[in-house]
Amino acid sequence: MTKVSLIAKLQTNPDQAEEVEAALAATCAAAEEETGLEIYSAHKDSAEEGIYWFFEIYTDGDALGVHGQGEGMKAAMAALGALLTAPPAINIASPVAAKGLSL
């Protein structure tokens, strides 16, 4: 099985940073319900205000395919989605080399 990585760029209103970061934390907490989701991490861009990144690793495409289907994750993602000022830019890839990850 090939692991799947996802990198998403989120654009938000810089004036709502506290709300956005609380929603990101809630989304990460809700991710605990997802099996096959190995890494789910949110990052604040250091150069551009209002930009956040998600880095995700899934055990395989099936795990990615069911991402966001649990009730907790649906609610958390909806709350976060309401704070976005544009649709997320999403890139899906397969990891080929890493330190700290079992590929």
BASESE-572248 format. One record per residue (C-alpha): residue in one letter; residue number from 1; x, y, z. Coordinates in Angstrom, 2 decimals, padded with zeros to 5 digits. Example, Ala and Ser with C-alpha at 12.3 -4.5 7.8 and 13.67 -1.06 7.14 Angstrom:
% BASESE-572248
(A,1,(012.30,-004.50,007.80)),
(S,2,(013.67,-001.06,007.14)),
% end
This chain:
% BASESE-572248
(M,1,(000.00,000.00,000.00)),
(T,2,(001.22,003.46,-000.87)),
(K,3,(000.76,006.20,001.68)),
(V,4,(-000.95,009.37,000.56)),
(S,5,(000.00,012.88,001.58)),
(L,6,(-002.17,015.94,001.30)),
(I,7,(-001.08,019.55,001.58)),
(A,8,(-003.80,022.19,001.73)),
(K,9,(-003.46,025.97,001.68)),
(L,10,(-006.20,027.81,003.59)),
(Q,11,(-006.89,031.50,003.11)),
(T,12,(-008.56,033.33,005.98)),
(N,13,(-009.21,036.84,007.23)),
(P,14,(-006.15,037.90,009.28)),
(D,15,(-008.47,039.72,011.70)),
(Q,16,(-010.02,036.36,012.67)),
(A,17,(-006.76,034.61,013.61)),
(E,18,(-007.97,033.57,017.08)),
(E,19,(-011.19,032.08,015.70)),
(V,20,(-009.34,030.36,012.87)),
(E,21,(-006.74,028.85,015.18)),
(A,22,(-009.44,027.61,017.57)),
(A,23,(-011.24,026.01,014.61)),
(L,24,(-007.96,024.43,013.43)),
(A,25,(-007.39,022.99,016.90)),
(A,26,(-010.94,021.59,016.97)),
(T,27,(-010.43,020.02,013.56)),
(C,28,(-007.19,018.38,014.70)),
(A,29,(-008.92,017.08,017.83)),
(A,30,(-011.77,015.66,015.74)),
(A,31,(-009.23,013.90,013.52)),
(E,32,(-008.61,011.48,016.39)),
(E,33,(-011.75,009.61,015.24)),
(E,34,(-010.23,008.77,011.85)),
(T,35,(-008.38,005.51,011.45)),
(G,36,(-005.79,005.53,008.70)),
(L,37,(-004.98,009.19,009.32)),
(E,38,(-001.40,009.19,010.59)),
(I,39,(-000.52,012.89,010.58)),
(Y,40,(-002.94,015.81,010.58)),
(S,41,(-001.20,019.05,011.38)),
(A,42,(-002.06,022.73,010.93)),
(H,43,(000.57,025.40,010.34)),
(K,44,(000.48,029.20,010.27)),
(D,45,(002.33,030.74,007.32)),
(S,46,(005.30,032.77,008.52)),
(A,47,(005.31,035.16,005.56)),
(E,48,(001.67,035.83,004.73)),
(E,49,(-001.01,036.78,007.26)),
(G,50,(-004.23,034.82,007.10)),
(I,51,(-002.63,031.82,005.37)),
(Y,52,(-002.59,028.41,007.03)),
(W,53,(-001.41,025.05,005.78)),
(F,54,(-002.53,021.52,006.56)),
(F,55,(-000.12,018.63,006.20)),
(E,56,(-001.71,015.21,006.26)),
(I,57,(-000.50,011.63,005.83)),
(Y,58,(-002.88,008.73,005.25)),
(T,59,(-002.09,005.02,005.27)),
(D,60,(-003.58,004.72,001.77)),
(G,61,(-006.12,006.15,-000.66)),
(D,62,(-008.98,004.40,001.11)),
(A,63,(-008.19,006.27,004.33)),
(L,64,(-008.13,009.56,002.43)),
(G,65,(-011.42,008.62,000.79)),
(V,66,(-013.26,008.43,004.11)),
(H,67,(-011.63,011.56,005.56)),
(G,68,(-014.19,013.92,007.04)),
(Q,69,(-017.05,011.41,007.21)),
(G,70,(-017.33,011.16,011.01)),
(E,71,(-019.81,013.40,012.83)),
(G,72,(-017.12,015.18,014.86)),
(M,73,(-015.00,015.88,011.81)),
(K,74,(-017.99,017.04,009.75)),
(A,75,(-018.87,019.60,012.42)),
(A,76,(-015.28,020.77,012.90)),
(M,77,(-014.66,021.09,009.16)),
(A,78,(-017.90,023.04,008.69)),
(A,79,(-016.89,025.51,011.41)),
(L,80,(-013.46,025.93,009.84)),
(G,81,(-014.91,026.21,006.35)),
(A,82,(-017.10,029.11,007.45)),
(L,83,(-013.92,031.07,008.25)),
(L,84,(-012.23,030.57,004.86)),
(T,85,(-012.18,033.46,002.41)),
(A,86,(-011.51,031.22,-000.61)),
(P,87,(-011.75,027.51,-001.41)),
(P,88,(-008.72,025.60,-000.11)),
(A,89,(-005.95,024.78,-002.58)),
(I,90,(-005.31,021.06,-002.20)),
(N,91,(-002.40,018.99,-003.49)),
(I,92,(-002.34,015.21,-003.16)),
(A,93,(000.92,013.29,-003.49)),
(S,94,(002.74,010.13,-002.42)),
(P,95,(005.67,010.46,-000.03)),
(V,96,(008.93,009.03,-001.38)),
(A,97,(011.44,009.96,001.35)),
(A,98,(011.11,011.28,004.88)),
(K,99,(012.74,011.49,008.27)),
(G,100,(010.39,010.48,011.06)),
(L,101,(007.85,008.71,008.84)),
(S,102,(007.63,005.04,008.08)),
(L,103,(007.01,004.83,004.37)),
% end
